[in-house]
Amino acid sequence: MKANDLLRAFTRAGKRAHLVGGLDAGAIVGLDLEGRWFAVHNGEVLNRVNLEAIDGRSTRERYLNPGGDGLWPAPEGTALGYQYSTGAWRVPPGLCAARFRALQTARRSVLISAEVDLVNNRGLGIPAVFSRRIAVSAARNAVAVRVVDAIRYVGRKPLRRSECLLAPWSLCQFDCGPGCEAAFPCRRKSSIWDLYDDPSDAKRTWRDGMCRTRTDGIQRYQIALGAETPWIEFRDPTRRLTVRRKADPLPAGRAYIDISDSGPDVLPKKKGVRYSIYSDANKFMEIEAVGGSAAVLRPGDETRVTVSTRFTRTNS
C-alpha cells in the first residue's frame, strides 16, 4: 500500500494520524487507531493495513484488527488477563476508543499517550496511562523504528502479583503467505512452547543454532519464546522484506509473564514470555515482544519494554 493512500484513508475517516520522519523512511502513527504505527519505506507501507478498521469501529461483537504495530496490555487470557472480562474474548474497549495525544514531537520522533482504564478477567479495575515513544532512522534499503512502550498504573492502592499482572505487549503485524517464515536463534527446543492446544511442531525446522517456523497463513498457531532468545525475524521472500525485532533486557524488579490466550478461569503459568510469534489462517502474522510485570504494582509505577525493529528490503 502507498503511504499517501494510508494518510488519505485516515483523513477520509476523520481520524488523526501523525507522520514521523518522511515517506522515504518513517512511520505513520494512528492517534485515533489504538496508537498503532505503520512503517514506511520509499513511499510504501511495510506493515499490514486493514482499511476497514480505519473506516469503521470495533464493537464487542466484532473486532476490526488495524494491523501495523500495536500496544496491548499483557496477559491476554487467564484469570489475570484483559481480554475476557465479559467471559468472551474482546479487546478492551478503553483501548479501542482511546484518543492518543502527541505530547512531544520532532522530525524523527514523537511521544504519544492516552488514558486507558482496564478491567482484568477477575473484574478488577486498573486505571492506566499508555505511552509510546517512537523514533525512526534511515539506512540504505532500510528503516529502523525504536519504540519505548510503557503502561503506567495510576490507581490509588498497591496491587500484588497474585491479583494483578500488567506488562506492555508490542504486536507487529504483516501480511503473509507461501514462503513466509519467522526465524530466531535457538539451541534448545524446550525454549519454545505452543500457546494453543493445536501443536505447531511440524511448522519448524532447525539448523546451525537457528529455528525457522513457517508463517504461511495455513494453520493458526502461536509460539512463545523465553528470555534467552535474543531476537526474532520475519521474512517475506515475495516482497524481499526482512524485519528483525530486538527487545532490551528487563529492568530490575520486573519479570516475564504468561501471556497465553487461556480462559478466564485458568491461572497463569510461571513460565514467562519474552517474544511470541503468531500466525493466523487469515493470511497475516505477528512478531511480538513483551515487557515484564512487577511483584507489587504501586501507584505511579510504570512497566515498559524498549523494542528496536529494523525493516530491510533487498533489490534482488
C-alpha positions in Angstrom: 0.0 0.0 0.0 1.2 3.5 -0.8 1.9 5.7 2.3 0.0 8.6 0.8 -3.1 6.3 0.4 -2.9 5.4 4.1 -2.7 9.1 5.1 -5.7 9.8 2.9 -7.6 6.9 4.5 -7.2 8.5 7.9 -8.3 11.9 6.6 -11.3 10.4 4.9 -12.4 8.6 8.1 -12.0 11.7 10.2 -9.2 10.1 12.3 -6.0 11.7 13.3 -2.6 10.5 12.0 0.9 11.7 12.6 3.9 11.2 10.3 7.3 10.6 12.0 10.2 11.0 9.6 9.3 11.1 6.0 7.7 9.0 3.3 11.2 7.8 2.3 11.8 6.4 5.8 9.3 6.9 8.6 6.2 5.8 10.5 2.6 6.8 10.3 1.0 6.8 13.7 -2.7 6.4 14.1 -3.6 8.6 17.1 -7.2 7.5 16.8 -6.4 3.9 16.0 -5.1 2.4 19.2 -1.9 4.4 18.8 -0.7 1.9 16.2 2.2 2.8 13.9 2.9 1.7 10.4 6.5 1.6 9.0 7.1 3.4 5.7 10.0 3.0 3.2 10.3 4.6 -0.2 6.6 5.6 -0.1 5.4 2.1 0.7 3.7 0.9 3.9 5.5 -2.2 5.1 3.1 -3.4 7.8 -0.3 -5.0 7.2 -3.1 -2.4 6.9 -6.8 -3.1 7.5 -8.7 -0.2 5.9 -12.0 -1.5 7.4 -10.6 -0.7 10.8 -9.8 2.8 9.8 -13.2 3.4 8.2 -15.2 1.7 10.9 -15.1 1.0 14.6 -14.7 -2.2 16.7 -17.6 -3.5 18.8 -17.9 -6.2 21.4 -19.3 -8.5 18.7 -16.6 -7.8 16.1 -13.0 -6.6 16.5 -11.5 -4.8 13.5 -7.8 -5.5 13.8 -6.0 -2.5 12.3 -2.6 -4.1 11.5 0.5 -2.1 12.0 2.3 -2.2 15.3 0.0 -2.1 18.4 0.5 -1.8 22.2 -1.7 -4.2 24.2 -1.8 -5.0 27.9 -0.5 -8.5 28.8 -1.6 -11.0 29.7 -4.3 -11.7 27.1 -6.1 -14.6 28.9 -6.0 -16.4 32.2 -7.6 -15.1 35.4 -5.4 -12.0 35.4 -5.6 -11.1 31.7 -7.6 -8.4 29.9 -9.4 -10.0 27.0 -12.1 -12.0 28.9 -13.6 -9.5 31.4 -17.0 -10.3 29.9 -16.4 -14.0 29.6 -15.9 -13.8 25.8 -12.8 -12.6 24.0 -12.7 -8.9 23.2 -10.0 -6.2 23.0 -10.5 -3.8 25.9 -13.0 -1.1 24.7 -10.9 1.6 26.5 -8.0 0.8 24.2 -10.2 0.6 21.0 -11.7 4.0 21.8 -8.5 5.7 23.0 -7.6 9.0 21.5 -3.8 9.4 21.8 -2.2 12.8 22.1 1.2 13.8 20.7 2.9 15.2 23.8 6.4 15.7 22.3 7.2 16.0 18.6 10.3 16.3 16.5 11.0 15.5 12.9 12.0 11.9 13.6 10.4 11.2 16.9 7.1 11.5 18.8 5.8 10.7 22.2 2.1 9.8 22.3 -0.1 9.0 25.3 -3.6 8.1 26.3 -5.5 7.1 29.4 -6.9 3.6 29.2 -8.9 2.1 32.1 -8.5 -1.7 32.1 -10.6 -4.4 33.7 -8.9 -7.7 34.3 -10.7 -11.1 33.9 -11.4 -11.1 37.7 -13.3 -7.8 37.4 -10.6 -5.7 39.0 -10.4 -2.1 37.6 -6.9 -1.0 36.7 -6.6 2.7 35.7 -3.6 3.2 33.4 -1.8 5.5 31.0 -0.4 4.0 27.8 2.5 5.8 26.1 4.7 5.1 23.1 7.9 7.0 22.4 8.6 6.4 18.7 11.9 7.3 16.9 12.8 6.4 13.3 16.1 6.4 11.5 17.1 5.6 7.9 19.8 3.4 6.3 20.4 2.1 2.9 17.4 -0.1 1.9 16.2 0.0 5.5 14.2 1.9 8.1 14.6 1.4 11.8 11.9 2.1 14.4 12.9 2.2 18.1 9.9 2.3 20.5 9.6 2.6 24.2 6.2 1.2 25.1 5.0 1.9 28.6 2.0 1.4 30.8 1.8 3.4 34.0 -0.5 2.4 36.8 -2.5 5.4 38.1 -4.7 3.6 40.6 -4.8 4.6 44.3 -3.7 1.3 46.0 -0.9 -1.2 45.6 -1.7 -4.4 43.8 0.1 -7.7 44.4 1.2 -10.1 41.7 -1.5 -12.6 42.8 -4.2 -10.1 41.9 -2.8 -8.1 39.0 -0.3 -8.8 36.2 0.4 -6.0 33.8 3.1 -5.8 31.1 3.3 -3.9 27.8 3.0 -6.1 24.7 4.1 -4.9 21.3 2.5 -6.7 18.3 4.0 -6.0 14.8 1.7 -7.3 12.0 2.3 -8.3 8.4 0.5 -9.9 5.5 1.9 -13.4 4.9 1.5 -16.4 2.6 3.6 -19.1 0.9 7.3 -18.8 1.6 6.9 -16.5 4.6 8.6 -17.5 7.8 9.9 -16.3 11.2 13.4 -17.2 12.4 15.4 -16.8 15.6 18.5 -18.2 17.4 17.6 -21.2 19.5 19.5 -24.3 20.5 17.1 -25.9 22.9 13.6 -27.0 21.8 12.4 -26.5 25.3 12.9 -22.8 24.8 9.8 -22.8 22.5 6.3 -23.8 23.5 2.8 -23.6 21.9 0.2 -21.2 23.4 -2.7 -23.0 21.7 -3.7 -26.7 22.1 -3.1 -27.5 18.4 0.6 -28.3 18.2 2.7 -26.4 15.6 5.9 -28.5 15.7 5.5 -29.5 12.0 6.0 -25.9 11.0 9.5 -25.7 12.3 13.0 -26.7 11.1 16.3 -26.5 12.9 19.8 -25.9 11.6 23.1 -24.4 12.9 21.6 -23.0 16.1 18.6 -21.4 14.3 14.9 -22.2 14.3 12.7 -21.3 11.3 8.9 -21.5 11.6 6.6 -21.3 8.6 4.0 -18.4 8.8 2.3 -19.3 5.5 -1.3 -18.5 6.7 -2.4 -22.1 6.6 -2.5 -23.0 10.3 -3.5 -20.7 13.2 -0.8 -21.1 15.9 1.2 -19.0 18.4 4.5 -19.9 19.9 6.3 -18.4 22.9 10.0 -17.9 23.4 11.8 -17.5 26.7 14.2 -14.9 28.0 17.3 -16.4 26.4 16.1 -15.7 22.8 18.0 -12.5 21.7 15.8 -11.5 18.7 13.2 -12.6 16.2 12.8 -12.0 12.5 10.1 -12.1 9.9 11.0 -13.0 6.3 8.8 -12.4 3.2 10.6 -13.5 0.1 7.9 -12.2 -2.3 8.3 -8.7 -1.0 12.1 -9.2 -0.4 11.4 -7.9 3.1 13.2 -8.9 6.3 12.1 -7.5 9.7 14.1 -8.1 12.8 12.9 -7.2 16.3 15.0 -7.0 19.4 13.7 -6.1 22.9 16.0 -4.7 25.5 16.5 -6.7 28.8 14.0 -6.1 31.6 14.9 -3.6 34.3 15.4 -4.8 37.8 12.2 -5.7 39.6 10.3 -6.9 36.5 9.7 -10.5 35.4 8.4 -12.0 32.2 4.8 -13.5 32.4 2.5 -15.9 30.8 0.6 -14.1 28.1 -1.4 -17.0 26.8 -4.9 -16.7 25.3 -6.4 -19.0 28.0 -9.8 -18.9 29.5 -10.6 -16.6 32.5 -10.8 -19.5 35.0 -7.2 -20.6 34.2 -4.4 -19.4 36.5 -1.3 -18.0 34.7 1.7 -20.3 34.4 5.0 -19.3 35.9 6.9 -19.7 32.5 7.4 -16.2 31.2 7.4 -15.0 27.6 9.9 -12.5 26.0 8.9 -12.9 22.4 5.9 -14.5 20.6 5.2 -15.4 17.0 1.5 -15.6 15.9 0.4 -17.0 12.6 -3.2 -16.6 11.5 -5.2 -18.6 8.9 -6.5 -15.3 7.5 -3.0 -14.7 5.9 -1.4 -12.4 8.5 1.2 -12.9 11.2 2.7 -11.0 14.1 6.2 -10.8 15.6 5.6 -9.8 19.2 7.8 -8.5 22.1 6.7 -8.5 25.8 7.8 -6.5 28.8 7.7 -7.6 32.4 5.3 -7.3 35.4 6.2 -6.1 38.9 5.9 -8.2 42.1 3.8 -5.4 43.5 2.3 -2.7 41.3 2.3 0.6 43.2 0.5 3.9 42.3 2.6 5.6 39.7 4.7 2.5 38.8 5.5 2.1 35.1 6.3 -1.1 33.2 8.0 -0.7 29.9 9.6 -2.5 27.0 12.0 -1.0 24.5 11.9 -2.6 21.1 14.1 -1.9 18.1 12.5 -3.1 14.7 14.6 -2.9 11.5 12.8 -3.3 8.2 15.2 -4.2 5.3 14.2 -4.6 1.6 16.7 -6.0 -0.9 16.7 -5.2 -4.6 17.3 -8.8 -5.7 
